[in-house]
């Protein structure tokens, strides 16, 4: 006995009592359950409705007004179950009538127990497979409907098309019928028709997104994912992707408008930059002229009337000349700062150690009597813009040189260290230092922590260094302690 047999219920419709009883005994011996014996069509209908058997084993000639074939037709209409005919007749007319009811098998009397078992088992297995297939097809249809999808089956050479699901309905095509291919093509725009016709001639998988006209005069976007067989038959899935395409087109329009606005704003910014450059150069020229005049007139006054001015007058002239010189330095620093954002950046290998030694030599030439030791680490090679990174080292070392002036033995260190997986460069001094409360203000333009008259400078050195480091994609920060020196750290991105 098989597991399938023990779970299967069979109804026997046979008007010969002995034959029906014999069938019942044989089937029970095989392990099947017999739900009842019927002699007529009416009795068979009633038992099927009440017992819901898994299979009906039925003689073609039975009692009552309907024969077995008419009963099978009624059962096919209202129930889903396999039917096997039992008959002692094999004439063509009867068999043709029986065939139209789509039976699962025939048993011609007399038949052996092996024939009976094999026919019943095959009918049950075939019905189980067909039920599973029907369920899968129903789930597929539900999934396709939920996704606004349908199936396409087309033979372009024969001008035959089948299209199912929501896409067919929206194009006004019968989802269950067959149509000429032109029924689809005439709803596409010209570009879509040409693209589809050319591509379907090629074997293999294809995807098309086409704009189609609907029956109500509107338009929908369809996505066709198809495969062309070697014999030219095209099969695949059609999906209504109108919402997605509308969103894509809307996003495309937004991007195009944004790009136009960016181009417009870029042009405006370039114009503003050109105007600022012109203003900077004009202002610098206009400011330098009176400053040079002040400095020159002061020098002439000192040379021609210095004796008559006395000590106080000469001191005032010195202060005036110093102020004019200071103003010229500020103008030059401001122009340098404004150019940093416009100057192109050319990265190459740069030896920071060599640059530090160059700056050291310039500082010692300016103040040969200074007792300041400069220590530069080896191997300070970076990828940076040579001119710009030299400005960073120059500004940082000049600051360190300036703020170690009061030390009997000044010390300036230029080196590197590894920190959190990145290389950090630094310039350290043992000068006057600063209070960390002001650390976030150090890099602001013109910000000073120390007396200008005593230490001098433009107040823009750290601002320039910060701008250059940021242009390299790096960071810059400082640490210090009043009376115990300061260290400026920086990284270089890329």
Secondary structure, DSSP 8 states (H G I E B T S, - for coil): --HHHHH-EEEEE-S-HHHHHHHHHHHHHHT-EEEEEESBHHHHHHHHHHH--SEEEEESS-BSSS-HHHHHHHHHHH---EEEEEES---HHHHHHHHTT--SEEEESS--HHHHHHHHHHHHHHHHHHHHHHHHHHHHHHHHHHTTEEEEEEEGGGTEEEE-HHHHHHTT--TTS-B-THHHHTTB-HHHHHHHHHHHTS-EEEEEEEEEE-TTS-EEEEEEEEEE-TTSEEEEEEEE-HHHHHHHHHHHHHHHHHHHHHHHHHHHHHHHHHHHHHHHHHHHHHHHHHHHHHHHHHHHHHHHHHHHHHHHHHHHHHHHHHHHHHHHHHHHHHHHHHHHTTS---EEEEEHHHHHHHHHHHHHHH-TT--EEEEE-S--EEEEEHHHHHHHHHHHHHHHHHHTTT-SSEEEEEEEEEETTEEEEEEEE-SS---GGGGGGTTSTT--SS-HHHH---S-HHHHHHHHHHHTT--EEEEE-TTS-EEEEE----
